[in-house]
Amino acid sequence: MPSIAIVGAGPGMGLAIARTFGSRGYDVALIARNRAKLDDLVGRLTAEGITAAAFPADVRDHGALTQALKDAASRFGGIDVLEHSPAPSIASVNLTSPSQTSPSDVQGWIDFLLYSAITATQAVLPAMREAGAGTLLFTNGAGSVDPIPMLGNVNPAQAALRNWVLNLHKELAGTGIQAAHVAIGVWIGAGGPPEIPTAEAEDIAPLYWDLHTQRDEAERVFTA
């Protein structure tokens, strides 16, 4: 069976993407820091007839993330699709305006978004190159495309990730491997600020299947 590894899996986009691919016959590897939350997601997917397994790792720990993806590849006989979408808890987020941003305010986001994406890609790309097939999908905020002053420390890291993914897409053209960037410009689910448009994860997840199957786009931007 083909497989998808979801880095930063959670009950929102991660679960929706897992269901989108799992319902089409893909085995699902879930990677995130919290074992208990991963086990809950595995249980929910299993109850829906989707084969899934948990591989705990902090995305900022490059060695642990690499090992988790290697373990997932061993468990499922390879990784056909990598989806990267780590997201911190809202309570842990520190935001600064551009003029009040220090290098240290950006560094943590670079580690969390860009370096983890590079690490995950290095873990799966060699096997994809050997097979001449594979898909690499990276989730980001729409501030990567159109920055927002309140996200002055987050947007530079998001933009760096977007730049790297679009460049990776160019590099891999003609190899059979698809790399694409998804920029989400809505609040996912309930509980967001009243001025921000919202959408359900289930409404966004089909974009990932389209990028995987159509294989001709470097980017999709989702807005309400």
C-alpha positions in Angstrom: 0.0 0.0 0.0 1.2 3.6 -0.6 1.9 5.6 2.5 1.9 9.2 3.7 3.9 10.6 6.6 2.4 13.6 8.3 4.9 15.7 10.3 3.3 17.8 12.9 0.1 15.7 13.0 -2.7 17.0 15.1 -6.5 16.9 15.4 -7.0 19.7 12.8 -5.3 19.7 9.4 -3.2 16.6 10.2 -6.2 14.4 10.9 -8.1 15.8 7.9 -5.1 15.1 5.5 -4.8 11.6 7.1 -8.4 11.0 6.3 -8.2 12.3 2.8 -5.3 10.0 1.9 -6.3 7.1 4.2 -9.7 6.9 2.6 -8.0 6.4 -0.7 -6.0 3.5 0.4 -2.9 5.1 1.9 -1.3 4.0 5.1 -0.6 6.9 7.5 2.4 7.6 9.6 1.8 10.3 12.2 4.7 12.3 13.6 4.5 14.8 16.5 5.9 15.3 19.9 3.0 14.1 22.1 2.6 10.3 22.2 -0.8 10.3 23.9 -2.3 12.7 21.3 -0.8 10.6 18.5 -2.2 7.4 19.9 -5.7 9.1 20.0 -5.4 10.0 16.4 -4.3 6.5 15.5 -7.3 5.2 17.3 -9.7 7.5 15.5 -8.3 6.6 12.1 -8.2 2.9 12.9 -11.9 3.0 13.8 -12.5 4.4 10.3 -10.7 1.5 8.6 -7.5 3.5 8.0 -4.1 1.9 8.8 -2.1 4.3 10.9 0.8 4.3 13.3 2.4 6.9 15.7 6.1 7.9 15.6 6.7 10.5 18.3 9.4 13.1 17.7 10.0 16.8 18.3 10.4 18.5 14.9 13.1 20.6 16.3 15.2 17.6 17.2 16.7 16.7 13.8 18.0 13.4 14.9 14.7 12.3 16.4 12.7 13.5 13.4 15.0 11.7 10.9 14.7 8.5 13.0 10.9 8.7 13.2 10.7 9.0 9.4 13.1 6.1 8.9 11.0 4.0 11.3 7.9 5.0 9.4 9.5 3.9 6.1 10.4 0.6 7.7 7.0 0.1 9.1 5.2 0.8 5.8 7.8 -0.2 3.2 8.6 3.4 2.3 7.1 6.9 2.3 5.3 7.9 -0.9 4.1 11.3 0.4 5.5 13.6 3.0 3.3 16.3 4.4 4.9 18.9 6.7 2.6 21.0 8.9 3.9 21.5 12.5 1.9 24.1 14.4 2.6 25.3 18.0 -0.1 25.7 20.6 -1.6 29.2 20.6 -0.6 29.7 24.3 3.0 29.2 23.5 3.2 31.7 20.6 5.1 34.9 21.1 4.3 37.5 18.4 6.2 40.7 17.6 5.8 43.5 15.1 8.5 44.0 12.5 10.1 47.0 14.3 10.1 45.2 17.6 11.5 41.9 16.3 14.9 40.7 17.4 17.0 38.0 15.7 16.1 35.6 18.6 12.4 36.2 18.0 12.8 34.8 14.4 15.3 32.1 15.1 12.9 29.8 17.0 10.5 30.0 14.0 13.3 29.3 11.6 14.1 26.1 13.6 10.4 25.1 13.8 9.4 25.7 10.2 12.3 25.8 7.8 14.9 23.6 9.5 12.4 20.9 10.3 11.1 20.9 6.7 14.7 20.5 5.4 15.4 17.7 7.9 12.2 15.8 7.0 12.9 16.2 3.3 16.5 14.9 3.6 15.1 11.9 5.4 12.7 10.8 2.6 14.1 12.3 -0.6 16.9 9.9 -1.4 14.4 6.9 -1.6 12.1 9.0 -3.7 14.9 9.8 -6.1 15.8 6.2 -6.3 12.1 5.3 -7.1 11.7 8.2 -9.4 8.4 9.1 -7.7 7.1 10.9 -4.6 5.3 13.9 -3.3 6.5 16.6 -0.8 3.9 18.9 0.6 4.5 21.8 3.0 1.9 23.7 4.9 2.4 27.3 5.8 0.4 30.5 6.7 -0.6 33.0 4.0 1.7 35.5 5.7 4.4 33.8 3.8 2.9 35.4 0.7 1.4 38.6 2.1 2.9 39.5 5.5 0.9 40.8 8.4 2.5 43.3 10.9 1.3 41.4 14.0 3.3 38.4 12.7 6.5 40.3 12.3 8.7 37.5 13.7 6.7 34.6 12.2 6.4 35.8 8.6 10.1 35.9 7.8 10.4 32.2 8.7 7.2 31.4 6.7 8.6 33.3 3.8 11.9 31.4 4.0 10.1 28.1 4.0 8.0 29.2 1.0 11.1 30.3 -0.9 12.8 27.0 -0.2 9.8 24.9 -1.3 9.3 26.8 -4.5 13.0 26.4 -5.3 12.8 22.7 -4.5 9.8 22.4 -6.9 12.0 23.8 -9.6 14.9 21.6 -8.8 12.8 18.4 -8.9 11.0 19.2 -12.1 11.2 16.2 -14.4 12.3 13.8 -11.8 8.9 12.3 -11.0 8.9 14.0 -7.6 6.4 16.8 -6.8 7.1 19.5 -4.2 4.5 22.0 -3.4 3.6 24.7 -0.9 0.2 25.3 0.7 -0.5 28.7 2.2 -3.5 28.8 4.4 -5.1 32.3 4.9 -7.9 31.4 7.2 -8.4 30.4 10.9 -9.0 26.6 10.9 -12.0 25.6 13.0 -13.8 27.7 15.7 -12.3 30.0 18.3 -10.4 32.4 16.1 -10.5 36.2 16.1 -13.8 37.6 14.8 -12.1 39.6 12.0 -10.3 36.5 10.6 -12.2 34.3 8.1 -12.6 30.7 9.1 -12.7 27.3 7.4 -12.9 23.7 8.4 -9.8 21.5 8.0 -12.0 19.1 5.9 -12.6 21.8 3.4 -8.9 22.5 2.9 -7.5 18.9 2.9 -8.7 18.1 -0.7 -6.1 20.6 -1.9 -3.3 18.3 -0.8 -4.8 15.4 -2.8 -5.1 17.6 -5.9 -1.4 18.7 -5.6 -0.4 15.1 -5.2 -2.4 13.8 -8.1 -2.3 16.7 -10.6 1.5 17.3 -10.0 1.7 20.5 -12.0 1.5 23.3 -9.4 4.2 24.6 -7.0 1.7 26.4 -4.8 -1.9 26.7 -3.7 -3.2 29.6 -1.5 -6.4 28.8 0.4 -8.6 31.8 1.4 -12.2 32.1 2.4 
